[in-house]
């Protein structure tokens, strides 16, 4: 055994002897697992950026590198499938770093017995998604596991993109006075997954918002270099994303419930199922923290784009209530919007 290993030392997460499903949900338990188990041992300046990807420089050019794994269940859902989700998810993570995505890798873990026609449908979806996002899948890997030792198919995508020298996007850049923009209705993806998983039917079709956001971000950056933070509120939803930013930047965040767009059918489904839409995953949404003087022109540009036509202002950054998200409710009261301990809907992406 390597003499540098000390397996007898106390496990940093002392409250849990085993990994729980909630540790992968994007909430408090995920945050604790990542901070105490991984960050404590892999500690380095690039990792400690706590961004959607690592930002680094080679030969005077700045790059972003990101990776994500997709275990969504079911693998086919209204508005997309696991393949399309895998491409768009990594494209969006790179975009949230302010990068122009260029190249992706893809790794497949496939369970023995998985139907070839379904694999073909997933591959075609990935091809189409990559073309739509103007990226290339340039390398990858395939593994097959014994029947019963996997769950149909898991996909990992990693990506690299280039960042213009005058673009500086980071959670640490969030400042009091910044205005928070959201590019449309929340919770569509999570409710679409839930409806497919549980065979629920609603009066109107609820589809995932799965989409590549790189062209929208490119247009936003073309009109303003005062965009301080970008974040796609996937696992854990808008609430978790805002909490992560508030804690990293040591600021307060104030949002207004009535200004957060949500489809009536999604709102009704959340009420029926007992879910809070603020915590439900999205796959085609972004939060932008913009300096007040540039908000109007960024919002106008967002509304011109198909994925930003419903963009709106939902709140602001304050110097009060540091590391806390406060929401003015629809009835006029105020409440703290905290992170969930786990995830309302596991295996959502």
C-alpha positions as a Markdown table, in Angstrom:
| # | Residue | x | y | z |
|---|---|---|---|---|
| 1 | Unk | 0.0 | 0.0 | 0.0 |
| 2 | Unk | 1.2 | 3.5 | -0.8 |
| 3 | Unk | 2.7 | 4.9 | 2.4 |
| 4 | Unk | 1.1 | 8.3 | 1.7 |
| 5 | Unk | -2.4 | 6.7 | 2.2 |
| 6 | Unk | -3.8 | 6.8 | 5.7 |
| 7 | Unk | -7.0 | 4.8 | 5.5 |
| 8 | Unk | -7.4 | 4.8 | 9.2 |
| 9 | Unk | -7.9 | 8.5 | 9.4 |
| 10 | Unk | -11.5 | 9.7 | 10.2 |
| 11 | Unk | -13.8 | 10.1 | 7.1 |
| 12 | Unk | -14.4 | 13.8 | 6.7 |
| 13 | Unk | -18.1 | 13.3 | 6.4 |
| 14 | Unk | -18.8 | 11.8 | 9.8 |
| 15 | Unk | -22.6 | 11.9 | 9.7 |
| 16 | Unk | -22.9 | 9.3 | 7.0 |
| 17 | Unk | -21.3 | 5.9 | 6.7 |
| 18 | Unk | -22.6 | 5.3 | 3.2 |
| 19 | Unk | -23.3 | 7.5 | 0.1 |
| 20 | Unk | -27.0 | 8.4 | -0.2 |
| 21 | Unk | -28.9 | 9.2 | -3.3 |
| 22 | Unk | -29.3 | 12.7 | -2.0 |
| 23 | Unk | -25.6 | 13.2 | -2.2 |
| 24 | Unk | -26.0 | 13.5 | -5.9 |
| 25 | Unk | -28.9 | 15.9 | -5.9 |
| 26 | Unk | -27.2 | 19.2 | -6.0 |
| 27 | Unk | -28.3 | 20.4 | -2.5 |
| 28 | Unk | -26.6 | 20.6 | 0.9 |
| 29 | Unk | -25.5 | 17.0 | 1.0 |
| 30 | Unk | -23.9 | 17.3 | -2.5 |
| 31 | Unk | -22.1 | 20.4 | -1.4 |
| 32 | Unk | -20.8 | 18.8 | 1.8 |
| 33 | Unk | -19.7 | 15.7 | -0.1 |
| 34 | Unk | -17.8 | 17.7 | -2.7 |
| 35 | Unk | -16.2 | 20.1 | -0.2 |
| 36 | Unk | -15.2 | 17.7 | 2.4 |
| 37 | Unk | -14.4 | 14.6 | 0.4 |
| 38 | Unk | -13.1 | 15.9 | -2.9 |
| 39 | Unk | -12.1 | 19.5 | -2.6 |
| 40 | Unk | -10.1 | 18.7 | 0.6 |
| 41 | Unk | -8.0 | 16.2 | -1.2 |
| 42 | Unk | -7.8 | 17.6 | -4.8 |
| 43 | Unk | -7.2 | 21.1 | -3.5 |
| 44 | Unk | -5.7 | 23.4 | -6.2 |
| 45 | Unk | -6.3 | 27.0 | -7.5 |
| 46 | Unk | -8.2 | 25.9 | -10.6 |
| 47 | Unk | -10.6 | 23.6 | -8.7 |
| 48 | Unk | -11.1 | 26.2 | -6.0 |
| 49 | Unk | -12.7 | 28.6 | -8.6 |
| 50 | Unk | -15.9 | 26.6 | -7.9 |
| 51 | Unk | -17.1 | 27.4 | -11.4 |
| 52 | Unk | -19.0 | 25.3 | -14.0 |
| 53 | Unk | -15.6 | 24.4 | -15.3 |
| 54 | Unk | -11.9 | 25.1 | -14.8 |
| 55 | Unk | -10.5 | 28.3 | -16.4 |
| 56 | Unk | -6.8 | 28.3 | -17.3 |
| 57 | Unk | -4.4 | 29.9 | -19.7 |
| 58 | Unk | -2.0 | 28.3 | -22.2 |
| 59 | Unk | 0.3 | 30.4 | -24.4 |
| 60 | Unk | -1.7 | 33.6 | -23.8 |
| 61 | Unk | -5.1 | 32.0 | -24.7 |
| 62 | Unk | -7.7 | 31.4 | -22.0 |
| 63 | Unk | -9.6 | 28.1 | -22.0 |
| 64 | Unk | -12.5 | 26.5 | -20.0 |
| 65 | Unk | -12.7 | 22.8 | -19.4 |
| 66 | Unk | -15.7 | 21.0 | -18.0 |
| 67 | Unk | -17.1 | 17.5 | -17.5 |
| 68 | Unk | -20.4 | 16.0 | -16.5 |
| 69 | Unk | -22.1 | 12.6 | -16.3 |
| 70 | Unk | -25.7 | 11.9 | -17.2 |
| 71 | Unk | -27.7 | 9.2 | -15.5 |
| 72 | Unk | -31.2 | 10.5 | -16.1 |
| 73 | Unk | -34.1 | 8.1 | -15.7 |
| 74 | Unk | -36.0 | 7.6 | -18.0 |
| 75 | Unk | -33.5 | 8.0 | -20.8 |
| 76 | Unk | -36.2 | 9.2 | -23.2 |
| 77 | Unk | -38.5 | 12.0 | -22.0 |
| 78 | Unk | -40.7 | 14.7 | -23.5 |
| 79 | Unk | -38.5 | 17.2 | -25.2 |
| 80 | Unk | -35.3 | 15.1 | -25.5 |
| 81 | Unk | -33.2 | 12.1 | -24.4 |
| 82 | Unk | -30.1 | 11.4 | -22.5 |
| 83 | Unk | -27.8 | 11.9 | -25.5 |
| 84 | Unk | -29.1 | 15.4 | -26.3 |
| 85 | Unk | -29.0 | 16.2 | -22.6 |
| 86 | Unk | -25.3 | 15.1 | -22.4 |
| 87 | Unk | -24.2 | 17.4 | -25.3 |
| 88 | Unk | -26.2 | 20.4 | -24.3 |
| 89 | Unk | -25.3 | 20.1 | -20.6 |
| 90 | Unk | -21.6 | 20.3 | -21.2 |
| 91 | Unk | -22.0 | 23.0 | -23.9 |
| 92 | Unk | -23.9 | 25.1 | -21.3 |
| 93 | Unk | -21.4 | 24.5 | -18.5 |
| 94 | Unk | -18.6 | 25.9 | -20.8 |
| 95 | Unk | -20.9 | 28.8 | -21.8 |
| 96 | Unk | -21.4 | 29.7 | -18.1 |
| 97 | Unk | -17.6 | 30.2 | -17.9 |
| 98 | Unk | -17.9 | 32.7 | -20.7 |
| 99 | Unk | -16.3 | 30.3 | -23.2 |
| 100 | Unk | -17.1 | 29.5 | -26.8 |
| 101 | Unk | -17.5 | 25.7 | -26.7 |
| 102 | Unk | -15.3 | 23.9 | -29.3 |
| 103 | Unk | -14.8 | 20.2 | -28.7 |
| 104 | Unk | -16.4 | 17.5 | -26.7 |
| 105 | Unk | -15.5 | 14.0 | -25.7 |
| 106 | Unk | -18.2 | 11.4 | -24.9 |
| 107 | Unk | -17.9 | 8.2 | -22.8 |
| 108 | Unk | -20.6 | 5.5 | -22.8 |
| 109 | Unk | -21.3 | 2.9 | -20.1 |
| 110 | Unk | -23.8 | 0.6 | -21.6 |
| 111 | Unk | -25.6 | -2.3 | -19.9 |
| 112 | Unk | -25.5 | -5.7 | -21.8 |
| 113 | Unk | -28.8 | -6.2 | -23.6 |
| 114 | Unk | -29.5 | -2.5 | -24.3 |
| 115 | Unk | -31.5 | -2.3 | -27.6 |
| 116 | Unk | -29.3 | -1.2 | -30.5 |
| 117 | Unk | -32.2 | 0.8 | -32.0 |
| 118 | Unk | -32.3 | 2.9 | -28.8 |
| 119 | Unk | -28.6 | 3.4 | -28.8 |
| 120 | Unk | -28.8 | 4.6 | -32.4 |
| 121 | Unk | -31.5 | 7.1 | -31.5 |
| 122 | Unk | -29.4 | 8.4 | -28.7 |
| 123 | Unk | -26.3 | 8.7 | -31.0 |
| 124 | Unk | -28.3 | 10.6 | -33.7 |
| 125 | Unk | -29.7 | 13.0 | -31.0 |
| 126 | Unk | -26.1 | 13.7 | -29.9 |
| 127 | Unk | -25.0 | 14.3 | -33.5 |
| 128 | Unk | -27.9 | 16.7 | -34.1 |
| 129 | Unk | -27.3 | 18.5 | -30.8 |
| 130 | Unk | -23.6 | 18.9 | -31.5 |
| 131 | Unk | -24.4 | 20.4 | -35.0 |
| 132 | Unk | -26.9 | 22.7 | -33.5 |
| 133 | Unk | -24.4 | 24.0 | -30.9 |
| 134 | Unk | -21.6 | 24.1 | -33.5 |
| 135 | Unk | -19.3 | 21.9 | -31.6 |
| 136 | Unk | -17.5 | 18.7 | -32.6 |
| 137 | Unk | -17.4 | 15.3 | -30.7 |
| 138 | Unk | -13.7 | 14.5 | -31.2 |
| 139 | Unk | -12.9 | 11.6 | -28.9 |
| 140 | Unk | -14.6 | 9.1 | -26.6 |
| 141 | Unk | -14.8 | 5.7 | -25.0 |
| 142 | Unk | -17.3 | 2.8 | -24.7 |
| 143 | Unk | -17.6 | 0.3 | -21.9 |
| 144 | Unk | -20.2 | -2.5 | -21.6 |
| 145 | Unk | -21.2 | -3.9 | -18.2 |
| 146 | Unk | -22.9 | -7.2 | -17.3 |
| 147 | Unk | -26.7 | -7.2 | -17.5 |
| 148 | Unk | -28.1 | -6.2 | -14.2 |
| 149 | Unk | -24.9 | -4.3 | -13.2 |
| 150 | Unk | -25.9 | -1.0 | -14.8 |
| 151 | Unk | -29.1 | 0.9 | -15.7 |
| 152 | Unk | -29.4 | 0.9 | -19.5 |
| 153 | Unk | -26.9 | 3.6 | -20.3 |
| 154 | Unk | -24.8 | 6.3 | -18.6 |
| 155 | Unk | -23.0 | 9.0 | -20.6 |
| 156 | Unk | -20.2 | 11.3 | -19.7 |
| 157 | Unk | -19.3 | 14.3 | -21.8 |
| 158 | Unk | -16.3 | 16.6 | -21.3 |
| 159 | Unk | -15.6 | 19.8 | -23.3 |
| 160 | Unk | -13.1 | 22.5 | -23.9 |
| 161 | Unk | -13.8 | 26.1 | -25.1 |
| 162 | Unk | -11.9 | 29.3 | -25.6 |
| 163 | Unk | -12.5 | 32.5 | -23.7 |
| 164 | Unk | -12.0 | 36.0 | -25.0 |
| 165 | Unk | -9.4 | 38.0 | -23.1 |
| 166 | Unk | -11.9 | 40.7 | -22.1 |
| 167 | Unk | -14.4 | 38.3 | -20.7 |
| 168 | Unk | -14.2 | 37.5 | -16.9 |
| 169 | Unk | -17.1 | 35.4 | -15.6 |
| 170 | Unk | -16.8 | 34.0 | -12.1 |
| 171 | Unk | -19.1 | 33.5 | -9.1 |
| 172 | Unk | -16.5 | 35.5 | -7.1 |
| 173 | Unk | -17.2 | 38.5 | -9.3 |
| 174 | Unk | -20.8 | 38.9 | -8.0 |
| 175 | Unk | -21.2 | 42.4 | -6.5 |
| 176 | Unk | -23.8 | 44.3 | -4.5 |
| 177 | Unk | -25.9 | 46.3 | -7.1 |
| 178 | Unk | -25.8 | 43.6 | -9.7 |
| 179 | Unk | -29.1 | 42.8 | -11.3 |
| 180 | Unk | -30.2 | 39.1 | -11.8 |
| 181 | Unk | -31.7 | 38.1 | -15.1 |
| 182 | Unk | -33.4 | 34.8 | -16.0 |
| 183 | Unk | -34.0 | 33.7 | -19.6 |
| 184 | Unk | -37.4 | 32.1 | -19.2 |
| 185 | Unk | -39.8 | 29.7 | -17.4 |
| 186 | Unk | -38.3 | 27.4 | -14.8 |
| 187 | Unk | -38.9 | 23.8 | -13.8 |
| 188 | Unk | -40.0 | 22.5 | -17.2 |
| 189 | Unk | -37.2 | 19.8 | -17.3 |
| 190 | Unk | -37.8 | 18.4 | -13.9 |
| 191 | Unk | -41.6 | 18.1 | -14.3 |
| 192 | Unk | -41.2 | 16.6 | -17.8 |
| 193 | Unk | -38.9 | 13.9 | -16.3 |
| 194 | Unk | -41.3 | 13.3 | -13.4 |
| 195 | Unk | -44.3 | 13.0 | -15.8 |
| 196 | Unk | -42.4 | 10.4 | -17.9 |
| 197 | Unk | -41.1 | 8.5 | -14.9 |
| 198 | Unk | -44.4 | 8.1 | -13.2 |
| 199 | Unk | -46.6 | 8.0 | -16.4 |
| 200 | Unk | -48.4 | 11.1 | -15.3 |
| 201 | Unk | -50.6 | 12.9 | -17.8 |
| 202 | Unk | -51.6 | 16.6 | -17.8 |
| 203 | Unk | -54.1 | 18.5 | -19.9 |
| 204 | Unk | -51.2 | 20.1 | -21.8 |
| 205 | Unk | -47.8 | 18.6 | -22.8 |
| 206 | Unk | -44.9 | 19.6 | -20.5 |
| 207 | Unk | -41.6 | 19.3 | -22.3 |
| 208 | Unk | -38.0 | 19.6 | -21.1 |
| 209 | Unk | -36.3 | 22.9 | -21.9 |
| 210 | Unk | -33.1 | 21.1 | -22.9 |
| 211 | Unk | -31.2 | 23.5 | -25.2 |
| 212 | Unk | -27.7 | 24.8 | -26.0 |
| 213 | Unk | -27.2 | 28.3 | -24.6 |
| 214 | Unk | -23.9 | 29.1 | -26.2 |
| 215 | Unk | -25.3 | 31.3 | -28.9 |
| 216 | Unk | -27.4 | 33.2 | -26.4 |
| 217 | Unk | -24.4 | 33.8 | -24.2 |
| 218 | Unk | -22.3 | 34.9 | -27.2 |
| 219 | Unk | -24.9 | 37.5 | -28.1 |
| 220 | Unk | -25.1 | 38.8 | -24.5 |
| 221 | Unk | -21.3 | 39.1 | -24.2 |
| 222 | Unk | -21.2 | 41.0 | -27.5 |
| 223 | Unk | -23.2 | 43.9 | -26.0 |
| 224 | Unk | -21.7 | 43.9 | -22.5 |
| 225 | Unk | -18.5 | 42.9 | -20.7 |
| 226 | Unk | -20.1 | 43.8 | -17.4 |
| 227 | Unk | -21.7 | 40.4 | -17.0 |
| 228 | Unk | -20.1 | 39.2 | -13.8 |
| 229 | Unk | -21.6 | 35.7 | -13.3 |
| 230 | Unk | -23.5 | 33.2 | -15.4 |
| 231 | Unk | -24.9 | 30.0 | -14.0 |
| 232 | Unk | -27.3 | 27.3 | -15.4 |
| 233 | Unk | -29.6 | 26.2 | -12.6 |
| 234 | Unk | -29.6 | 22.5 | -13.2 |
| 235 | Unk | -29.6 | 20.1 | -10.2 |
| 236 | Unk | -31.1 | 21.8 | -7.2 |
| 237 | Unk | -32.8 | 24.4 | -9.4 |
| 238 | Unk | -32.7 | 28.2 | -9.2 |
| 239 | Unk | -32.6 | 28.1 | -5.4 |
| 240 | Unk | -29.4 | 26.1 | -5.1 |
| 241 | Unk | -27.7 | 28.0 | -7.8 |
| 242 | Unk | -28.4 | 31.3 | -6.1 |
| 243 | Unk | -27.2 | 30.0 | -2.7 |
| 244 | Unk | -24.0 | 28.7 | -4.2 |
| 245 | Unk | -23.3 | 32.2 | -5.7 |
| 246 | Unk | -24.2 | 34.1 | -2.5 |
| 247 | Unk | -21.9 | 31.9 | -0.4 |
| 248 | Unk | -19.0 | 32.0 | -2.8 |
| 249 | Unk | -19.2 | 35.8 | -3.3 |
| 250 | Unk | -20.2 | 36.6 | 0.3 |
| 251 | Unk | -23.2 | 38.7 | -0.8 |
| 252 | Unk | -26.9 | 38.8 | -0.1 |
| 253 | Unk | -29.4 | 38.0 | -2.9 |
| 254 | Unk | -32.9 | 39.3 | -3.0 |
| 255 | Unk | -35.5 | 37.9 | -5.5 |
| 256 | Unk | -39.2 | 38.4 | -6.0 |
| 257 | Unk | -41.5 | 35.4 | -6.5 |
| 258 | Unk | -43.9 | 37.2 | -8.8 |
| 259 | Unk | -41.1 | 38.0 | -11.2 |
| 260 | Unk | -39.9 | 34.4 | -11.6 |
| 261 | Unk | -41.6 | 33.0 | -14.8 |
| 262 | Unk | -43.2 | 29.6 | -14.6 |
| 263 | Unk | -45.8 | 28.0 | -16.8 |
| 264 | Unk | -49.3 | 27.6 | -15.3 |
| 265 | Unk | -49.3 | 23.8 | -16.1 |
| 266 | Unk | -45.9 | 23.4 | -14.4 |
| 267 | Unk | -47.1 | 25.4 | -11.4 |
| 268 | Unk | -50.2 | 23.2 | -11.2 |
| 269 | Unk | -48.1 | 20.0 | -11.4 |
| 270 | Unk | -45.8 | 21.3 | -8.7 |
| 271 | Unk | -48.7 | 22.1 | -6.4 |
| 272 | Unk | -50.3 | 18.6 | -7.1 |
| 273 | Unk | -47.0 | 16.8 | -6.4 |
| 274 | Unk | -45.9 | 18.9 | -3.5 |
| 275 | Unk | -42.7 | 20.3 | -5.2 |
| 276 | Unk | -41.2 | 23.7 | -5.0 |
| 277 | Unk | -40.4 | 24.9 | -8.5 |
| 278 | Unk | -37.4 | 26.9 | -7.2 |
| 279 | Unk | -35.6 | 23.6 | -6.5 |
| 280 | Unk | -36.5 | 21.7 | -9.7 |
| 281 | Unk | -33.8 | 21.2 | -12.3 |
| 282 | Unk | -33.7 | 23.2 | -15.6 |
| 283 | Unk | -31.6 | 22.3 | -18.7 |
| 284 | Unk | -32.1 | 25.4 | -20.9 |
| 285 | Unk | -32.0 | 28.2 | -18.4 |
| 286 | Unk | -29.4 | 30.6 | -17.2 |
| 287 | Unk | -29.0 | 33.2 | -14.4 |
| 288 | Unk | -27.0 | 36.3 | -15.4 |
| 289 | Unk | -25.6 | 38.8 | -12.8 |
| 290 | Unk | -25.1 | 42.0 | -14.7 |
| 291 | Unk | -23.9 | 45.4 | -13.6 |
| 292 | Unk | -26.9 | 47.8 | -13.3 |
| 293 | Unk | -25.7 | 50.2 | -16.0 |
| 294 | Unk | -25.8 | 47.4 | -18.6 |
| 295 | Unk | -28.9 | 45.5 | -17.6 |
| 296 | Unk | -31.2 | 47.1 | -20.2 |
| 297 | Unk | -29.1 | 46.4 | -23.2 |
| 298 | Unk | -28.3 | 42.8 | -22.1 |
| 299 | Unk | -32.1 | 42.2 | -21.5 |
| 300 | Unk | -33.0 | 43.6 | -24.9 |
| 301 | Unk | -30.4 | 41.3 | -26.6 |
| 302 | Unk | -31.6 | 38.3 | -24.6 |
| 303 | Unk | -35.2 | 38.8 | -25.7 |
| 304 | Unk | -34.1 | 38.8 | -29.4 |
| 305 | Unk | -32.9 | 35.2 | -29.1 |
| 306 | Unk | -35.2 | 32.1 | -29.3 |
| 307 | Unk | -33.9 | 30.8 | -25.9 |
| 308 | Unk | -34.2 | 34.2 | -24.3 |
| 309 | Unk | -37.5 | 35.6 | -25.5 |
| 310 | Unk | -39.1 | 35.3 | -22.1 |
| 311 | Unk | -36.1 | 36.8 | -20.2 |
| 312 | Unk | -36.8 | 38.9 | -17.2 |
| 313 | Unk | -35.3 | 40.6 | -14.1 |
| 314 | Unk | -35.9 | 38.5 | -11.0 |
| 315 | Unk | -33.9 | 40.2 | -8.3 |
| 316 | Unk | -30.7 | 41.9 | -7.3 |
| 317 | Unk | -27.5 | 41.5 | -5.2 |
| 318 | Unk | -27.3 | 43.3 | -1.9 |
| 319 | Unk | -24.7 | 44.0 | 0.8 |
| 320 | Unk | -27.2 | 42.8 | 3.4 |
| 321 | Unk | -28.0 | 39.3 | 4.7 |
| 322 | Unk | -24.6 | 38.0 | 3.5 |
| 323 | Unk | -24.5 | 34.5 | 2.1 |
| 324 | Unk | -28.3 | 34.3 | 2.2 |
| 325 | Unk | -31.1 | 34.3 | -0.4 |
| 326 | Unk | -34.2 | 36.2 | 0.6 |
| 327 | Unk | -37.4 | 36.1 | -1.5 |
| 328 | Unk | -40.4 | 38.5 | -1.4 |
| 329 | Unk | -43.3 | 36.1 | -1.7 |
| 330 | Unk | -46.5 | 36.7 | -3.8 |
| 331 | Unk | -48.4 | 37.7 | -0.7 |
| 332 | Unk | -45.8 | 40.4 | 0.3 |
| 333 | Unk | -43.9 | 38.5 | 3.0 |
| 334 | Unk | -40.2 | 37.6 | 3.0 |
| 335 | Unk | -38.7 | 34.2 | 3.5 |
| 336 | Unk | -35.2 | 32.7 | 3.4 |
| 337 | Unk | -34.7 | 30.4 | 0.3 |
| 338 | Unk | -32.2 | 27.9 | 1.6 |
| 339 | Unk | -30.6 | 24.8 | -0.1 |
| 340 | Unk | -32.4 | 21.5 | 0.2 |
| 341 | Unk | -30.5 | 18.8 | 1.9 |
| 342 | Unk | -30.9 | 16.6 | -1.1 |
| 343 | Unk | -33.0 | 16.8 | -4.3 |
| 344 | Unk | -36.7 | 16.7 | -4.8 |
| 345 | Unk | -36.3 | 14.5 | -7.9 |
| 346 | Unk | -33.2 | 12.2 | -8.0 |
| 347 | Unk | -31.5 | 11.2 | -11.3 |
| 348 | Unk | -32.9 | 14.3 | -13.1 |
| 349 | Unk | -29.9 | 14.7 | -15.4 |
